Amino acid sequence: MVDIIDDDDAVRDSTRALLESYGYEVRDHASAEQFLQAPGLKPDCLLVDQHMPGMTGLDLLEHLRSRGDQTPALMMTGRSDPTLEPRAARIGVTLLHKPVPEDQLVLWIERARQTHA
């Protein structure tokens, strides 16, 4: 299962459709806070947008890591910020720069899931 956490409805919808076309089970959340409140199964991979209202993607992932949650995660950003890469690397998160070609996104998700298996 892949959980998508992104505040942009169009991005969530298109990413969900893409991943489901590859056979992935997908849940999506409009915010980090919504993800944290969601009950259910633990995902195999998180696909998180960095820039969201409220808690940012990296804040969410740092919060999860501080609780011992090591779920593989990919963080996407469309903005250039030199502080993101070192923070993401420190907690073992792969940073992807938008736009990410569809085939590359699927490849990164599969790599992340395999490291967790």
N, C-alpha and C positions, 0 to 999 in steps of 0.2 A: 504494500500500500504506500502511495506517495501522498503526502499532505502538501498542498499549495497554500501559501500564506501571502496574499497580495491584496492591496486595497483597490486595485483597478479591476472592475468587473470584466471588462473585455479581455484583459490579460488572463485572468483566472479561467474564463470560459474557453478561450482558445487553447490555453495550456492543458486544461482538463480534456478537451476534445482530442488534442494531439496524443496525450499520454494514453487515453482510453483506446485510441486507434492502434496503439502498440500493445494493448492487452493489460495495461496497468489498472489496478483498482485505485481510484483517486478520491480524496476528500479535499474540499477547498474552504478557506476561511478568509474573511474580509479584513482581518486584523490579527495582530499578535495576541491581543487580549481575548479575541474570540477563540483562537486556537487553544489557548491555555484553559479555557472554560469548557472545551469540547470533551465529552465523554467518549469512550470507545477504545478501539484497538490501537496499539502502539504502531506507528508507521515504520516502514523500512527506510524511508528517506524523506527529508524535508526540503522543499523548494521554497525559499523565502526571499521576498523583496526587501531591500534595505530601507528604502524611503517610504515610510507609511506614517500616517498621523498616529499620535500616541507612541507606543513602544516601537522602536526601529527593529529591523530584522536582526541586526547584530546584537542589540540589547536583548532580544528574545533568546537568541542562541547562547549568549553568555549566561543568561538566567537559567536556561536548561542545563548547560554544562555545570553550573554551580550546584545544581541539584543532583548531579551524577548522571544525567541523561546524555548518552553518547551517540544518539541517533545520527547517522550520516546526514549531512546537510550541505546544500548548495545555496549560496546567497547571490542574488542578482542585483545589479545596480546599473542605472543609466547615467550616473554622475561620476565624475572623476574626483576622488578623494584619497590622497596619499596615506591617510591614517587607517583606511579600511583594511587594506591588504595585511599589514602586520597584525592587526587585531584579529582578523579572521584566521590567519595562519596560526596564531597562538592557541586558538581553541579548536583547531583542526577542521575549519570550514573552508570549502572551496569557493572562491569569489569569481563569478562570471560577469562579464560586461555586456550589457544589452546593446544592440539586439543579439541574441544567441541563436544561431541557425538551428532549425528544428532537429536535424540529425545529430548535431553536436550536443544539444540539450539531452536528448535521449541517451547518447553515449555517456555523458557525465552522470546521469541518473543511474545507469546500469553499473558504472564503476563504483559509485557511492554505495549502492545496494550490495555489490559483491564484497566490499570491504567489511560490511556488517554481517554477512552470512557466516 
